[in-house]
Every structure is written in C-alpha cells, then in structure tokens.
Amino acid sequence: MSMQHKMVDRQDVLDGEFRAFKRKAFKPERQLNVRFSGEDGVNNGGLTREFLQLAMKALSQLSIFTGGRADRGYNLSLDYKG
C-alpha cells in the first residue's frame, strides 16, 4: 500500500485537513504520512496519530456539535438561522 504525504500547520489543522482531503489525488484507503510545517520529524506513526488527535479535538470544538463528555458524546446540531 502506498503512502500519501500530507504537510500540516499545527496552528490550523482543520484547514490543512480539508485542503488535503479535497485533492483529487487523495485516496482514503492509502496510509497517511504526516509532517508538520516547519518541523523536522520522521513519521513512524506518531505524527499521524498526533495529527488525528489534533484534528478530532479541533472538530469537536466546532459549533456544529452540541453536548460533550458529560452528555456521553457529541451530537450534530442544526443552525436553522444559518
């Protein structure tokens, strides 16, 4: 299985994620190889794990979700005024 390389800015993980996933060359079945902008590092799985943790944290903070850990999870919300 071939890898697809992904350069991510720690300050805007979601922007990098959305841009990468929109590329025609993106294949969800291929393994990610993440590098953070301006950082040296070899991805032996740790950088990809860190990226996914940062992305999930950023996603959970979006206003499209309601609830939280006390509510046993998050739910998508609908902003009918939007």
Rosetta constraint file for C-alpha pairs under 8 A:
AtomPair CA 1 CA 30 HARMONIC 6.42 0.50
AtomPair CA 1 CA 31 HARMONIC 7.23 0.50
AtomPair CA 2 CA 30 HARMONIC 6.15 0.50
AtomPair CA 2 CA 31 HARMONIC 6.72 0.50
AtomPair CA 3 CA 30 HARMONIC 5.74 0.50
AtomPair CA 3 CA 31 HARMONIC 4.79 0.50
AtomPair CA 3 CA 32 HARMONIC 5.75 0.50
AtomPair CA 3 CA 33 HARMONIC 6.29 0.50
AtomPair CA 4 CA 26 HARMONIC 7.50 0.50
AtomPair CA 4 CA 30 HARMONIC 6.60 0.50
AtomPair CA 4 CA 31 HARMONIC 6.27 0.50
AtomPair CA 4 CA 32 HARMONIC 5.24 0.50
AtomPair CA 4 CA 33 HARMONIC 5.90 0.50
AtomPair CA 5 CA 32 HARMONIC 6.12 0.50
AtomPair CA 5 CA 33 HARMONIC 4.69 0.50
AtomPair CA 5 CA 34 HARMONIC 5.99 0.50
AtomPair CA 5 CA 35 HARMONIC 7.65 0.50
AtomPair CA 6 CA 20 HARMONIC 6.97 0.50
AtomPair CA 6 CA 32 HARMONIC 6.95 0.50
AtomPair CA 6 CA 33 HARMONIC 5.99 0.50
AtomPair CA 6 CA 34 HARMONIC 4.83 0.50
AtomPair CA 6 CA 35 HARMONIC 6.22 0.50
AtomPair CA 7 CA 16 HARMONIC 7.42 0.50
AtomPair CA 7 CA 34 HARMONIC 5.97 0.50
AtomPair CA 7 CA 35 HARMONIC 4.92 0.50
AtomPair CA 7 CA 36 HARMONIC 5.66 0.50
AtomPair CA 7 CA 37 HARMONIC 6.08 0.50
AtomPair CA 8 CA 12 HARMONIC 7.82 0.50
AtomPair CA 8 CA 13 HARMONIC 6.21 0.50
AtomPair CA 8 CA 16 HARMONIC 5.43 0.50
AtomPair CA 8 CA 17 HARMONIC 7.41 0.50
AtomPair CA 8 CA 34 HARMONIC 6.99 0.50
AtomPair CA 8 CA 35 HARMONIC 6.12 0.50
AtomPair CA 8 CA 36 HARMONIC 4.75 0.50
AtomPair CA 8 CA 37 HARMONIC 5.68 0.50
AtomPair CA 9 CA 13 HARMONIC 5.77 0.50
AtomPair CA 9 CA 16 HARMONIC 6.67 0.50
AtomPair CA 9 CA 36 HARMONIC 5.66 0.50
AtomPair CA 9 CA 37 HARMONIC 5.15 0.50
AtomPair CA 10 CA 36 HARMONIC 6.56 0.50
AtomPair CA 10 CA 37 HARMONIC 7.42 0.50
AtomPair CA 12 CA 16 HARMONIC 6.64 0.50
AtomPair CA 13 CA 17 HARMONIC 6.07 0.50
AtomPair CA 13 CA 51 HARMONIC 7.62 0.50
AtomPair CA 13 CA 54 HARMONIC 6.99 0.50
AtomPair CA 13 CA 55 HARMONIC 6.03 0.50
AtomPair CA 13 CA 58 HARMONIC 7.52 0.50
AtomPair CA 14 CA 18 HARMONIC 5.98 0.50
AtomPair CA 14 CA 55 HARMONIC 6.22 0.50
AtomPair CA 14 CA 58 HARMONIC 6.89 0.50
AtomPair CA 14 CA 59 HARMONIC 7.55 0.50
AtomPair CA 15 CA 19 HARMONIC 6.10 0.50
AtomPair CA 16 CA 20 HARMONIC 6.06 0.50
AtomPair CA 17 CA 21 HARMONIC 6.10 0.50
AtomPair CA 17 CA 55 HARMONIC 7.75 0.50
AtomPair CA 18 CA 22 HARMONIC 6.15 0.50
AtomPair CA 19 CA 23 HARMONIC 6.68 0.50
AtomPair CA 20 CA 26 HARMONIC 6.90 0.50
AtomPair CA 21 CA 26 HARMONIC 5.82 0.50
AtomPair CA 22 CA 26 HARMONIC 7.08 0.50
AtomPair CA 32 CA 48 HARMONIC 6.83 0.50
AtomPair CA 33 CA 43 HARMONIC 6.31 0.50
AtomPair CA 33 CA 45 HARMONIC 7.83 0.50
AtomPair CA 33 CA 47 HARMONIC 7.90 0.50
AtomPair CA 33 CA 48 HARMONIC 6.40 0.50
AtomPair CA 34 CA 43 HARMONIC 6.51 0.50
AtomPair CA 34 CA 47 HARMONIC 5.91 0.50
AtomPair CA 34 CA 48 HARMONIC 5.26 0.50
AtomPair CA 34 CA 51 HARMONIC 7.25 0.50
AtomPair CA 35 CA 39 HARMONIC 7.46 0.50
AtomPair CA 35 CA 40 HARMONIC 7.91 0.50
AtomPair CA 35 CA 41 HARMONIC 6.99 0.50
AtomPair CA 35 CA 42 HARMONIC 7.71 0.50
AtomPair CA 35 CA 43 HARMONIC 7.06 0.50
AtomPair CA 35 CA 47 HARMONIC 6.80 0.50
AtomPair CA 36 CA 40 HARMONIC 7.83 0.50
AtomPair CA 36 CA 47 HARMONIC 7.99 0.50
AtomPair CA 42 CA 47 HARMONIC 7.85 0.50
AtomPair CA 43 CA 47 HARMONIC 5.37 0.50
AtomPair CA 43 CA 48 HARMONIC 6.96 0.50
AtomPair CA 45 CA 49 HARMONIC 6.16 0.50
AtomPair CA 46 CA 50 HARMONIC 6.09 0.50
AtomPair CA 47 CA 51 HARMONIC 6.02 0.50
AtomPair CA 48 CA 52 HARMONIC 6.16 0.50
AtomPair CA 49 CA 53 HARMONIC 6.20 0.50
AtomPair CA 50 CA 54 HARMONIC 6.15 0.50
AtomPair CA 51 CA 55 HARMONIC 6.00 0.50
AtomPair CA 52 CA 56 HARMONIC 6.05 0.50
AtomPair CA 53 CA 57 HARMONIC 6.18 0.50
AtomPair CA 54 CA 58 HARMONIC 6.12 0.50
AtomPair CA 55 CA 59 HARMONIC 6.03 0.50
AtomPair CA 56 CA 60 HARMONIC 6.06 0.50
AtomPair CA 57 CA 61 HARMONIC 6.50 0.50
AtomPair CA 58 CA 62 HARMONIC 6.84 0.50
AtomPair CA 60 CA 65 HARMONIC 6.65 0.50
AtomPair CA 60 CA 74 HARMONIC 7.68 0.50
AtomPair CA 61 CA 65 HARMONIC 7.44 0.50
AtomPair CA 63 CA 77 HARMONIC 7.87 0.50
AtomPair CA 64 CA 76 HARMONIC 5.62 0.50
AtomPair CA 64 CA 77 HARMONIC 5.24 0.50
AtomPair CA 64 CA 78 HARMONIC 7.01 0.50
AtomPair CA 64 CA 79 HARMONIC 7.89 0.50
AtomPair CA 65 CA 74 HARMONIC 5.97 0.50
AtomPair CA 65 CA 75 HARMONIC 5.33 0.50
AtomPair CA 65 CA 76 HARMONIC 4.56 0.50
AtomPair CA 65 CA 77 HARMONIC 5.35 0.50
AtomPair CA 66 CA 74 HARMONIC 5.64 0.50
AtomPair CA 66 CA 75 HARMONIC 5.30 0.50
AtomPair CA 66 CA 76 HARMONIC 6.32 0.50
AtomPair CA 66 CA 77 HARMONIC 6.02 0.50
AtomPair CA 67 CA 71 HARMONIC 5.57 0.50
AtomPair CA 67 CA 72 HARMONIC 7.86 0.50
AtomPair CA 67 CA 73 HARMONIC 6.33 0.50
AtomPair CA 67 CA 74 HARMONIC 4.86 0.50
AtomPair CA 67 CA 75 HARMONIC 6.27 0.50
AtomPair CA 68 CA 72 HARMONIC 6.48 0.50
AtomPair CA 68 CA 73 HARMONIC 5.09 0.50
AtomPair CA 68 CA 74 HARMONIC 5.20 0.50
AtomPair CA 69 CA 73 HARMONIC 5.26 0.50
AtomPair CA 69 CA 74 HARMONIC 7.47 0.50
